[in-house]
Amino acid sequence: KKPFLAVVWFGSPHEPYSGLPEDLALYDNLPDSLNQTQVALTSNKTGSRVERPLGDVLRERYAEITAMDRSIGTLREYLKNVDLRDNTLVWYCGDNGPPPSAGRAGVTVRAEKGSLYEGGVLVPGLLEWPAVIEKPFATDAVSATSDFFPTLSEMFGEALPEYPIDGASLLPIIKATETAREKELCFWKIDQAHVIGENAEDYIEADLQEGTTPLVKKMDGKFTRSFKNFVYPGVSENDVQGERSILHKNFKLYVTENTENGSVMELYDIKKDRAETNNIADTHPQVVTELNEKLVNWQASVLNSLKGADYGK
């Protein structure tokens, strides 16, 4: 009888893969040709890197996806049985593009997990909300998980905080009153070593950050990951380096540094060229300039937030 929010974080599909015998059996007949390719991933036995045939790996990966699909089905069936399905928003999405062990990267999009080309950031997304979405439809509106917060806030009639918010409400798109996300969407692989430096101050004591995440694979000789959170000293013009991109409607600007030429900018029309094969930067210089300015301004805002200037007042 009360509003609720539930978040489910699936570890699947993620290497090192595994599966139930009955799920693995569904994929016993994958093409033998897949095993002509070797892929590197974590060993479930040792936690170290190992090379295995792609077909064997995909069998386990597909078994994980099958188990995840069954779990989501159990949730949706429960919502139906307790008469909550119609007015419950079920929102599913992936978190990043696939790694080489997925056997798909490079087929329809460029690059893979870890890259800011579409192969690294394009993910599946699916929403179900029968009370609002009465007829199924697809949208190519740009969106990301940072949009969850402002979307849910608008649904509940809650005002957003005054500090900078990266996301934008997708409620108009969900309700099909709009077809595009007006706010640009940015990605950035910050050059932490360059920005933070060697003598950075910790937000919390270093020993409290040690081994906070258990892992199957070894990282730095241990089966845990230690996340570091540093106090950012201040904003500098040189701190906006690193692989980065900005998407606005059909345009995507991709920027990297080159030791010979400084910043290298590539522009793509991702609606016409999802594979990012045709760099149109030379023929759209004004778009490049405008998007790069927006991207740099966003990066400065991120750095300002890292400095703590937007919070804690």
Protein Blocks (a to p, Z undefined) as FASTA:
>chain_A
ZZcddddddfbdcddddddfklmmmmmmgcfklmmpccddddfklopacdddfklmmmmm
mmmmmmmmmmmmmmmmmmmmnopmmmpccddddfbdcdfklomgoklmgcjehiabfklm
gccdddddfklmmbgcddfbdcdfklmmmmmmmmnopacdfbdcfbdcfklmmnopafbd
fbacddddddfklmnommbccfbdfklmgokaccfbdcehiacdcddddddfbdcfklmg
ccddddehjbccdddddfklopadddddfklmmnopaccklmmmmlmmmmmmmmmmmmmm
mmmmmnopmgoZZ
